Amino acid sequence: MKYKPKKLKSINRVLPRYFIVLTVLLIIFVEVVCFLFVKSANEDKARERLVSAGSEITSFINGKSDEAVSLYLKSYQREGINASVISLDGKILLPIEDEGTIWDGSIEELLSKIDISNRHSMVLYTENHTMRYASGIEYKGESILYVSYSMQIMQGANKVLLIYFVIIGIVGLSIAVLISYTVSSKLTDGLNNLSTTAVRFSKGDFGVNFANAEFQELADLSDTLNSVRDEVKKSGDFQRELLANVSHDLKTPLTMIKAYASMVQEISGDDPEKRNKHLQVIIDESDRLTELVNDILNVSKVSSNIDGLNMKVFNLTEFLYGIINKFDYLQETQNYKFMVDIDANLYTRADEEKIGQVVYNLLGNAVNYTGEDKTVFISLKKSLIEDRIKLTIKDTGKGIAEDKLPEIWDRYYRVKENHLRPVKGTGLGLSIVKKILQNHKFDFGVNSKTGKGCEFWVDFPAVSDKIEVQPALK
Ligand code: ADP
């Protein structure tokens, strides 16, 4: 069977449809409930009125003339109530106009309903849309008071009520249709706007602005799309910058290597002193290329977290001394001074190799950027309150301007500042540090002011050495 893509429905059609169905159901429900309520309330009222009319007439009849009673009975006709007094053989006694005529109902049936000997007994029943009341009374011996109320009057009122309900229903429905179309078209307009902007954005227009002030959800979506736009733009800028930087950084050593190789070939080949000097430049530049390629590999590795973290407990104190010792040659040959303040036997849990990269980078930067006194301060201290260890690496160099501080962690960022020594950095070191520490979820940061040197710090969790270092004791 041929694949047919599912045809999707438009909000403009679905939303009003649901809204209208819901409104119709709601109107029908409310109106039916109202109608039944009104109907039963009217019936109750009619029943009450009939009973009260019955007892009013019963008490009125006593000692009154036939004419007065007849007038009284007729006065009820204004309310749609017919009242008459009937003899036990089915003839009308009152009102006097009808006297002697045969009552049009079945007197036997009526008599079977009431207990004529009991003066207080009465019946109330509905027959042929007429509500009827009958009771035995004392008038010319025993007779029956018969009061009836035709419900047809009420049904007429009900019909009027129904007509009103239909009108209200139609008006309500029209309002519902109007509201639903307005809301859905506002919603679809908002979505269409966003989608048109998204199409422009997908074609590479980064100047677009996603906006919607009508609905909170669309405003949130617009904000998200705006930040996606910024991120995409940033990553595009970054890629371009990366390519430019990488190619520039690769080109310089390559040009040097080529130039010095040519010089060895053409000029210095026979002069061992010159040749060695030129070859040394080639070796230095090759080392720099290797360093650059390693940094690029590292940065992409830690960014994608390819290796994951190999977490284990290790002695951070010894580990730090191990790294500092590797910088001994600087102290011996170039008069660098490392001032250390390191607590003994501090243990932490981390990826040892990656933390090594962090410390190397921070120490390397401190050495590169420190001031004329060539002093670097290293401290590793355990907090007295919490189980934390703080590593600080401080130098006496020119420092970093406060407004530049957030940017130094970005890839390829290098402060344009003349430092004491020409520094051959790649601008990748701190971004590697940041990524590794973020992967560890360790706090870190830098305090600095122009001219006041830099203090980089990392917060390690302190753990007991007995946990994992000596598994045999567990
Ligand atoms: P680089 O290889 O250039 O040192 P980094 O990512 O390690 O790259 O550092 C980024 C930038 O931050 C450096 O170019 C430098 O301007 C600044 N920076 C880093 N450490 C220091 C420091 N200790 N003192 C002054 N500036 C520093």
Residues whose N, C-alpha, C, O or C-beta is under 5 A from the ligand:
A	BS01	ADP	N365 A366 Y369 D395 G397 G399 I400 I408 Y413 R414 V415 G425 T426 G427 L428 G429 L430 S431 C454
